[in-house]
């Protein structure tokens, strides 16, 4: 987002937060949305707490991505908690400064609203997860985290740095609304079929991106 990046470079943050260890909270679900945070180092998980079972990971945010924009812009409490997935750093901008910038910069407003619209579409699609085969749900998350477009025709099998995804199967399971045991079973099946590499602890390396994009498009179910 060029206008957003330009605004960040020109605007000193109101706060910098260092989360020194995995599992530390930037904010908790229900806290007042006073600050608009942007990840600058590490990884932040946006986690919806549930009184009925395992928390749901809504998003996994990397450097350059913002956290809980809906709550700040539309002025309601943070709808989920922001938890570090590893040692991380964020910068925060006050709600008033962000709103003033959006009101005065049409391009910045367009970019932020477009990004929020994409995230809202993603949240809506998660509502359909329960009726999808687990292989498709897991593939959707892996494809999204690799930054690929599953609808692009003629996907090349060329691997990129983003195909090595730093994620545990516990986090993957929570993002896919399934159990850790199921995530382990399916990923082991894919490893045996040569679709992924699990040799590095805490990393899933995609070896066959075409396979996963076809899973998402519904062309295959099992490898």
KOLVOKOL-902620 format. One record per residue: x, y, z of N, C-alpha, C in turn; residue number from 1. Coordinates in steps of 0.1 Angstrom, whole numbers. Example, Ala and Ser with C-alpha at 12.3 -4.5 7.8 and 13.67 -1.06 7.14 Angstrom:
2
{pt {132; -57; 78}; {123; -45; 78}; {132; -33; 78}; 1}
{pt {128; -22; 71}; {137; -11; 71}; {129; 0; 79}; 2}
END
This chain:
223
{pt {8; -12; 0}; {0; 0; 0}; {9; 12; 0}; 1}
{pt {11; 18; -12}; {21; 29; -13}; {18; 42; -4}; 2}
{pt {5; 46; -4}; {1; 57; 4}; {3; 55; 19}; 3}
{pt {-1; 43; 23}; {0; 39; 37}; {15; 38; 41}; 4}
{pt {24; 32; 33}; {38; 32; 36}; {44; 46; 37}; 5}
{pt {39; 55; 28}; {44; 68; 28}; {40; 76; 40}; 6}
{pt {28; 73; 45}; {23; 80; 57}; {31; 75; 69}; 7}
{pt {34; 62; 70}; {42; 56; 81}; {56; 62; 81}; 8}
{pt {62; 64; 70}; {76; 69; 69}; {76; 84; 74}; 9}
{pt {66; 91; 71}; {65; 105; 74}; {59; 108; 88}; 10}
{pt {54; 98; 95}; {47; 100; 108}; {54; 92; 119}; 11}
{pt {60; 99; 128}; {66; 93; 140}; {55; 85; 148}; 12}
{pt {58; 73; 152}; {47; 66; 160}; {46; 72; 174}; 13}
{pt {34; 70; 179}; {31; 75; 193}; {36; 65; 203}; 14}
{pt {39; 52; 199}; {43; 42; 208}; {50; 31; 201}; 15}
{pt {60; 25; 207}; {67; 13; 202}; {66; 3; 212}; 16}
{pt {62; -9; 209}; {60; -20; 218}; {69; -32; 214}; 17}
{pt {77; -37; 223}; {85; -48; 221}; {80; -60; 229}; 18}
{pt {77; -71; 222}; {72; -83; 228}; {83; -93; 227}; 19}
{pt {90; -94; 239}; {103; -101; 239}; {102; -116; 238}; 20}
{pt {90; -122; 241}; {89; -137; 240}; {76; -140; 233}; 21}
{pt {75; -153; 228}; {63; -158; 223}; {52; -159; 233}; 22}
{pt {40; -155; 229}; {29; -156; 239}; {26; -143; 246}; 23}
{pt {33; -132; 244}; {30; -120; 251}; {19; -112; 243}; 24}
{pt {11; -105; 251}; {0; -98; 245}; {2; -83; 241}; 25}
{pt {-1; -79; 229}; {0; -65; 226}; {-13; -58; 231}; 26}
{pt {-24; -65; 230}; {-36; -61; 237}; {-45; -73; 238}; 27}
{pt {-56; -72; 246}; {-65; -83; 248}; {-79; -80; 243}; 28}
{pt {-85; -91; 239}; {-99; -90; 234}; {-107; -82; 244}; 29}
{pt {-115; -72; 239}; {-123; -64; 248}; {-117; -51; 253}; 30}
{pt {-104; -50; 251}; {-97; -37; 255}; {-102; -26; 246}; 31}
{pt {-102; -13; 251}; {-105; -2; 243}; {-95; -1; 231}; 32}
{pt {-100; 2; 219}; {-91; 3; 207}; {-85; 17; 206}; 33}
{pt {-75; 20; 215}; {-69; 33; 215}; {-58; 35; 205}; 34}
{pt {-52; 24; 201}; {-40; 25; 192}; {-42; 17; 180}; 35}
{pt {-36; 22; 169}; {-36; 14; 156}; {-21; 9; 155}; 36}
{pt {-20; -4; 155}; {-6; -10; 155}; {-2; -15; 142}; 37}
{pt {11; -14; 139}; {16; -20; 127}; {28; -29; 131}; 38}
{pt {29; -41; 126}; {39; -50; 129}; {52; -46; 122}; 39}
{pt {63; -44; 129}; {76; -41; 123}; {86; -52; 123}; 40}
{pt {85; -61; 133}; {94; -73; 133}; {86; -85; 139}; 41}
{pt {89; -97; 135}; {83; -109; 140}; {70; -112; 134}; 42}
{pt {61; -118; 143}; {48; -123; 138}; {38; -121; 149}; 43}
{pt {26; -116; 146}; {15; -114; 156}; {3; -122; 152}; 44}
{pt {-2; -130; 161}; {-14; -137; 159}; {-26; -129; 164}; 45}
{pt {-37; -128; 156}; {-49; -122; 160}; {-59; -133; 165}; 46}
{pt {-61; -134; 178}; {-67; -146; 183}; {-81; -143; 190}; 47}
{pt {-91; -150; 185}; {-104; -148; 191}; {-106; -158; 202}; 48}
{pt {-107; -153; 214}; {-109; -161; 226}; {-123; -167; 226}; 49}
{pt {-124; -179; 231}; {-137; -186; 232}; {-139; -193; 245}; 50}
{pt {-151; -191; 252}; {-153; -197; 264}; {-157; -212; 263}; 51}
{pt {-158; -217; 250}; {-163; -230; 248}; {-152; -240; 242}; 52}
{pt {-140; -235; 240}; {-130; -244; 235}; {-117; -237; 231}; 53}
{pt {-110; -242; 221}; {-97; -237; 216}; {-99; -223; 210}; 54}
{pt {-91; -214; 213}; {-92; -201; 206}; {-90; -202; 191}; 55}
{pt {-96; -193; 184}; {-95; -193; 169}; {-85; -182; 165}; 56}
{pt {-75; -186; 157}; {-66; -176; 151}; {-72; -171; 139}; 57}
{pt {-76; -158; 139}; {-82; -151; 128}; {-72; -147; 117}; 58}
{pt {-60; -143; 122}; {-50; -138; 112}; {-36; -140; 118}; 59}
{pt {-26; -141; 109}; {-12; -142; 113}; {-6; -131; 105}; 60}
{pt {-1; -121; 113}; {3; -108; 107}; {18; -107; 107}; 61}
{pt {24; -102; 96}; {38; -101; 94}; {42; -87; 93}; 62}
{pt {55; -84; 93}; {60; -70; 92}; {53; -62; 80}; 63}
{pt {49; -50; 83}; {42; -42; 74}; {27; -43; 74}; 64}
{pt {21; -52; 81}; {7; -54; 82}; {2; -48; 95}; 65}
{pt {-11; -42; 94}; {-16; -36; 106}; {-26; -45; 113}; 66}
{pt {-28; -42; 126}; {-35; -51; 135}; {-48; -44; 139}; 67}
{pt {-60; -51; 138}; {-73; -46; 143}; {-77; -32; 138}; 68}
{pt {-75; -30; 125}; {-79; -18; 119}; {-94; -15; 120}; 69}
{pt {-102; -25; 119}; {-117; -23; 120}; {-120; -16; 133}; 70}
{pt {-115; -21; 144}; {-119; -16; 157}; {-115; -2; 159}; 71}
{pt {-103; 2; 154}; {-98; 15; 156}; {-106; 25; 148}; 72}
{pt {-108; 22; 135}; {-115; 31; 126}; {-129; 32; 129}; 73}
{pt {-136; 21; 133}; {-150; 22; 136}; {-153; 23; 151}; 74}
{pt {-143; 25; 159}; {-144; 28; 173}; {-152; 18; 181}; 75}
{pt {-148; 6; 181}; {-153; -4; 191}; {-142; -12; 197}; 76}
{pt {-144; -19; 208}; {-133; -26; 215}; {-126; -36; 206}; 77}
{pt {-113; -39; 208}; {-106; -49; 201}; {-114; -62; 201}; 78}
{pt {-118; -68; 189}; {-126; -80; 189}; {-119; -93; 192}; 79}
{pt {-105; -92; 192}; {-97; -104; 195}; {-84; -99; 201}; 80}
{pt {-76; -108; 206}; {-63; -105; 212}; {-52; -106; 202}; 81}
{pt {-42; -97; 204}; {-30; -98; 195}; {-19; -103; 204}; 82}
{pt {-14; -115; 200}; {-4; -123; 207}; {8; -126; 199}; 83}
{pt {20; -124; 204}; {32; -126; 197}; {34; -141; 194}; 84}
{pt {38; -144; 182}; {41; -158; 178}; {56; -161; 179}; 85}
{pt {63; -150; 181}; {78; -151; 183}; {82; -137; 188}; 86}
{pt {94; -135; 192}; {98; -121; 196}; {95; -112; 185}; 87}
{pt {87; -101; 189}; {82; -92; 179}; {82; -78; 183}; 88}
{pt {80; -69; 174}; {80; -54; 176}; {69; -48; 168}; 89}
{pt {62; -38; 174}; {52; -31; 167}; {53; -16; 170}; 90}
{pt {48; -8; 161}; {46; 6; 164}; {31; 10; 164}; 91}
{pt {28; 19; 173}; {14; 23; 174}; {11; 38; 171}; 92}
{pt {0; 40; 165}; {-4; 54; 162}; {-18; 56; 169}; 93}
{pt {-20; 68; 174}; {-32; 70; 181}; {-44; 70; 172}; 94}
{pt {-56; 67; 177}; {-68; 67; 169}; {-70; 80; 162}; 95}
{pt {-68; 91; 170}; {-71; 104; 165}; {-61; 108; 153}; 96}
{pt {-49; 104; 154}; {-39; 107; 143}; {-43; 99; 130}; 97}
{pt {-46; 87; 132}; {-50; 79; 121}; {-62; 84; 114}; 98}
{pt {-72; 87; 122}; {-85; 92; 116}; {-83; 105; 109}; 99}
{pt {-74; 114; 115}; {-71; 127; 108}; {-65; 125; 95}; 100}
{pt {-55; 115; 94}; {-48; 112; 82}; {-57; 107; 71}; 101}
{pt {-66; 98; 75}; {-76; 91; 66}; {-85; 102; 60}; 102}
{pt {-90; 111; 69}; {-99; 121; 65}; {-93; 131; 55}; 103}
{pt {-80; 134; 56}; {-73; 144; 48}; {-66; 138; 35}; 104}
{pt {-64; 125; 35}; {-57; 119; 23}; {-66; 109; 17}; 105}
{pt {-71; 112; 5}; {-81; 104; -2}; {-74; 90; -6}; 106}
{pt {-62; 90; -10}; {-55; 78; -14}; {-53; 69; -3}; 107}
{pt {-48; 75; 9}; {-47; 67; 21}; {-60; 61; 25}; 108}
{pt {-70; 68; 25}; {-84; 63; 29}; {-88; 52; 19}; 109}
{pt {-85; 53; 6}; {-89; 43; -3}; {-81; 30; 0}; 110}
{pt {-68; 31; 2}; {-60; 19; 5}; {-64; 12; 18}; 111}
{pt {-66; 20; 29}; {-70; 14; 41}; {-84; 7; 40}; 112}
{pt {-93; 14; 34}; {-107; 8; 33}; {-107; -4; 24}; 113}
{pt {-98; -4; 13}; {-97; -16; 5}; {-92; -28; 12}; 114}
{pt {-81; -25; 20}; {-75; -36; 28}; {-85; -41; 38}; 115}
{pt {-93; -32; 45}; {-103; -37; 54}; {-114; -45; 47}; 116}
{pt {-117; -41; 35}; {-127; -49; 28}; {-122; -63; 24}; 117}
{pt {-110; -64; 21}; {-104; -77; 18}; {-104; -86; 30}; 118}
{pt {-101; -80; 42}; {-100; -88; 54}; {-115; -92; 58}; 119}
{pt {-124; -83; 56}; {-138; -87; 59}; {-143; -98; 50}; 120}
{pt {-139; -98; 37}; {-142; -109; 28}; {-136; -122; 33}; 121}
{pt {-124; -121; 38}; {-117; -133; 43}; {-124; -138; 55}; 122}
{pt {-128; -129; 64}; {-135; -134; 76}; {-148; -141; 73}; 123}
{pt {-155; -135; 63}; {-168; -141; 58}; {-165; -155; 53}; 124}
{pt {-155; -157; 45}; {-152; -170; 39}; {-149; -180; 50}; 125}
{pt {-144; -176; 62}; {-141; -185; 72}; {-153; -192; 78}; 126}
{pt {-165; -185; 76}; {-178; -190; 81}; {-181; -203; 73}; 127}
{pt {-176; -205; 61}; {-179; -217; 53}; {-170; -228; 56}; 128}
{pt {-159; -226; 64}; {-149; -236; 67}; {-154; -250; 71}; 129}
{pt {-164; -249; 80}; {-169; -262; 86}; {-174; -272; 75}; 130}
{pt {-178; -267; 64}; {-184; -276; 54}; {-173; -280; 43}; 131}
{pt {-161; -275; 45}; {-150; -278; 35}; {-142; -290; 40}; 132}
{pt {-137; -299; 31}; {-128; -309; 35}; {-115; -303; 42}; 133}
{pt {-110; -310; 51}; {-99; -305; 59}; {-87; -302; 50}; 134}
{pt {-85; -310; 40}; {-74; -308; 30}; {-75; -294; 24}; 135}
{pt {-87; -290; 20}; {-89; -277; 14}; {-87; -266; 24}; 136}
{pt {-91; -268; 36}; {-90; -257; 46}; {-75; -255; 49}; 137}
{pt {-67; -266; 51}; {-53; -265; 53}; {-46; -259; 41}; 138}
{pt {-50; -263; 29}; {-44; -257; 17}; {-47; -242; 16}; 139}
{pt {-59; -238; 19}; {-62; -224; 19}; {-53; -215; 27}; 140}
{pt {-50; -220; 39}; {-41; -212; 48}; {-27; -212; 43}; 141}
{pt {-22; -224; 39}; {-8; -224; 34}; {-7; -216; 21}; 142}
{pt {-16; -216; 12}; {-15; -207; 0}; {-16; -193; 4}; 143}
{pt {-25; -189; 13}; {-26; -175; 18}; {-13; -170; 24}; 144}
{pt {-7; -179; 33}; {5; -175; 39}; {17; -174; 30}; 145}
{pt {17; -181; 19}; {28; -181; 9}; {26; -169; 0}; 146}
{pt {15; -162; 0}; {13; -150; -8}; {9; -153; -22}; 147}
{pt {5; -166; -25}; {1; -169; -39}; {-14; -166; -42}; 148}
{pt {-17; -165; -54}; {-31; -163; -59}; {-36; -176; -65}; 149}
{pt {-44; -183; -58}; {-49; -197; -63}; {-57; -196; -75}; 150}
{pt {-63; -184; -78}; {-71; -182; -90}; {-63; -179; -103}; 151}
{pt {-50; -177; -101}; {-42; -173; -113}; {-40; -186; -121}; 152}
{pt {-42; -184; -134}; {-41; -196; -143}; {-26; -198; -146}; 153}
{pt {-22; -210; -149}; {-9; -213; -153}; {2; -210; -142}; 154}
{pt {-2; -214; -130}; {8; -212; -119}; {21; -220; -121}; 155}
{pt {32; -213; -120}; {45; -219; -122}; {49; -227; -109}; 156}
{pt {56; -238; -111}; {60; -246; -99}; {72; -240; -92}; 157}
{pt {77; -228; -97}; {89; -222; -91}; {86; -219; -76}; 158}
{pt {96; -222; -68}; {95; -220; -53}; {101; -206; -50}; 159}
{pt {96; -200; -39}; {101; -187; -35}; {103; -188; -20}; 160}
{pt {110; -177; -15}; {113; -177; 0}; {101; -178; 8}; 161}
{pt {89; -173; 3}; {77; -173; 11}; {71; -187; 12}; 162}
{pt {76; -196; 4}; {71; -210; 5}; {76; -217; 17}; 163}
{pt {86; -211; 24}; {90; -216; 37}; {83; -208; 48}; 164}
{pt {73; -215; 54}; {64; -207; 63}; {67; -211; 77}; 165}
{pt {70; -201; 85}; {73; -203; 99}; {60; -204; 107}; 166}
{pt {55; -217; 109}; {43; -219; 116}; {43; -233; 122}; 167}
{pt {38; -234; 134}; {37; -247; 140}; {23; -254; 135}; 168}
{pt {22; -267; 137}; {10; -273; 133}; {-1; -270; 143}; 169}
{pt {2; -266; 155}; {-8; -262; 165}; {-14; -249; 160}; 170}
{pt {-6; -239; 156}; {-12; -227; 150}; {-20; -229; 137}; 171}
{pt {-14; -238; 129}; {-21; -241; 116}; {-35; -247; 119}; 172}
{pt {-36; -256; 129}; {-48; -262; 132}; {-58; -252; 137}; 173}
{pt {-54; -243; 146}; {-63; -232; 151}; {-68; -223; 140}; 174}
{pt {-59; -221; 130}; {-64; -212; 119}; {-74; -220; 110}; 175}
{pt {-74; -233; 110}; {-82; -241; 101}; {-94; -247; 108}; 176}
{pt {-96; -244; 121}; {-108; -249; 128}; {-108; -264; 129}; 177}
{pt {-96; -270; 132}; {-95; -284; 133}; {-86; -287; 145}; 178}
{pt {-84; -300; 147}; {-76; -304; 159}; {-61; -305; 154}; 179}
{pt {-52; -304; 164}; {-38; -306; 161}; {-35; -319; 155}; 180}
{pt {-42; -330; 161}; {-40; -343; 156}; {-43; -345; 141}; 181}
{pt {-54; -338; 137}; {-58; -339; 123}; {-48; -331; 114}; 182}
{pt {-43; -320; 119}; {-33; -312; 111}; {-20; -320; 109}; 183}
{pt {-16; -327; 120}; {-4; -335; 119}; {-6; -347; 109}; 184}
{pt {-18; -353; 110}; {-21; -365; 101}; {-20; -361; 87}; 185}
{pt {-27; -349; 83}; {-27; -345; 69}; {-14; -340; 64}; 186}
{pt {-7; -333; 73}; {6; -327; 68}; {17; -339; 67}; 187}
{pt {16; -349; 75}; {25; -361; 73}; {22; -368; 60}; 188}
{pt {9; -369; 57}; {5; -375; 45}; {11; -367; 33}; 189}
{pt {10; -354; 33}; {15; -346; 23}; {31; -347; 22}; 190}
{pt {37; -348; 34}; {51; -349; 34}; {56; -362; 27}; 191}
{pt {49; -373; 30}; {52; -386; 24}; {50; -385; 8}; 192}
{pt {40; -377; 4}; {37; -376; -10}; {46; -366; -17}; 193}
{pt {55; -359; -10}; {65; -350; -15}; {59; -336; -18}; 194}
{pt {48; -333; -11}; {42; -320; -13}; {47; -309; -4}; 195}
{pt {52; -313; 8}; {58; -304; 17}; {70; -310; 24}; 196}
{pt {78; -301; 30}; {90; -306; 38}; {88; -301; 52}; 197}
{pt {88; -311; 62}; {87; -308; 76}; {100; -310; 84}; 198}
{pt {111; -310; 77}; {123; -314; 83}; {128; -304; 93}; 199}
{pt {124; -291; 91}; {128; -280; 100}; {117; -278; 110}; 200}
{pt {121; -278; 123}; {111; -276; 134}; {104; -263; 133}; 201}
{pt {91; -263; 133}; {83; -250; 133}; {83; -244; 119}; 202}
{pt {86; -251; 109}; {85; -245; 95}; {79; -256; 86}; 203}
{pt {69; -251; 78}; {64; -259; 67}; {68; -254; 54}; 204}
{pt {76; -262; 46}; {81; -257; 33}; {73; -263; 22}; 205}
{pt {67; -255; 14}; {59; -260; 3}; {68; -264; -8}; 206}
{pt {66; -276; -13}; {74; -282; -24}; {67; -282; -37}; 207}
{pt {54; -282; -36}; {45; -283; -48}; {34; -273; -47}; 208}
{pt {37; -260; -51}; {27; -250; -50}; {15; -252; -59}; 209}
{pt {17; -258; -70}; {6; -260; -79}; {-5; -270; -73}; 210}
{pt {0; -280; -66}; {-9; -289; -59}; {-18; -282; -49}; 211}
{pt {-12; -273; -41}; {-20; -266; -31}; {-30; -256; -37}; 212}
{pt {-26; -249; -48}; {-35; -240; -54}; {-46; -247; -61}; 213}
{pt {-44; -259; -66}; {-54; -267; -72}; {-64; -272; -61}; 214}
{pt {-58; -275; -49}; {-67; -279; -38}; {-77; -268; -35}; 215}
{pt {-72; -256; -34}; {-81; -244; -31}; {-91; -242; -42}; 216}
{pt {-87; -244; -54}; {-97; -243; -65}; {-106; -254; -67}; 217}
{pt {-104; -265; -58}; {-113; -276; -59}; {-110; -286; -69}; 218}
{pt {-98; -286; -75}; {-95; -295; -86}; {-91; -309; -81}; 219}
{pt {-86; -309; -69}; {-82; -322; -63}; {-86; -322; -48}; 220}
{pt {-87; -333; -42}; {-90; -334; -28}; {-78; -341; -21}; 221}
{pt {-73; -352; -26}; {-62; -359; -20}; {-50; -361; -29}; 222}
{pt {-38; -360; -23}; {-26; -361; -32}; {-22; -376; -33}; 223}
END
